[in-house]
């Protein structure tokens, strides 16, 4: 509750700042245009216009800040970095408002007045917002330093470097809000002093389970240079978990210049990037998912009705089929489909379908070719379980087999699974675990190149496959 309140406080500070800046600018503009003289009085219409426009402008700035990602991770913000960032965003927002509202201002008689008005608005907005935002961030930082807001942290490593990192974080890491709740050994040796001060939480191979059980929000990897060969394995284990990951760099990496370190004046940590898309693209992608799915559900209801009737007539059993799949951050969810198989198709246990699978009904075979069986998943998209485009979700039964061969499969759990995917359009349905691993390279390629343009291309390719009836 405290975290939510602090985030709302920052949003409110920005909203009020934008409101005040526009009202001050409204008066300043009238002064610059010589519209204010002795005895001037506001009319009711002007007050109404001012209030309405100020609210709309404040809403515009709040949406802009959200799209750019200003309200992400507010508990680790630097005041100086925020002021520099705010200056850049203020320039962008002021230019948008200038071209949208002020360029055709009938009261402006010369370009010099244009320059004065846009400069005045930028300065007013920047300084008022800087003051209120600095206040909001300062109060948040105070709560973090006092430990009111903290982040459960797990230390990966068990030798001297891990012990030194523990002491360093305890001494200088208060501003980060890290609350060390234990360590996980990596090698065969455990530093006695570290074990006496911090509880061991089990083997590093259990990291995903430990993160869920202990509600871990930050993982700090502090392993000896001789153990660096294990970093890739550890990072693979951490894929798909919600925890932030930091690595303690060694001197060799620093001298090579290959490291950009965060928290320079505290414990030097390399932050592993979690965001695959810029915030504005992530927000846009989710908005398009919801809007596109709702429109499709509304407009395609005759297709849904016809398909439902055909499923009912094709064989005894329910129209819809629900099955547990694993989604973003390795969280399970129920995926919905039109039933394409006879009932009790998996009474002998989980099995992948094939080209001539006898469990599939004749109508089910047609549905799969044109992807009609996937239509109910648009509801999964609206719910937030899935996206229109993303790696296809699998069952835990098969994931456990895949990760034995390809541990980097966990990389797919960083994003929402999709109705369609690059792996599905380029490779198709997988009939064996080996084929799932083969298809994995296309899904990894998608994640490493995620963008709205990539999503658009995958959807176009999916439509091409549906029209050609090349699904299976």
HUTAGI-V555794 format. One record per helix or strand of 2 or more residues. SS is the DSSP state (2 for helix, 1 for strand). FROM is the first residue (numbers start at 1). LEN is the number of residues. If there is no record, write none. Layout:
{{SS:FROM:LEN} {SS:FROM:LEN}}
This chain:
{{2:2:31} {2:44:25} {2:74:3} {2:79:24} {2:111:35} {1:151:6} {2:160:13} {2:174:3} {1:178:7} {2:192:6} {2:204:11} {1:218:4} {2:225:14} {1:244:4} {2:251:6} {1:269:4} {2:279:21} {2:301:14} {1:320:7} {2:328:3} {1:332:7} {2:362:9} {2:372:3} {2:377:7} {1:386:4} {2:396:10} {2:407:8} {1:417:4} {2:422:5} {2:433:16} {2:452:17}}
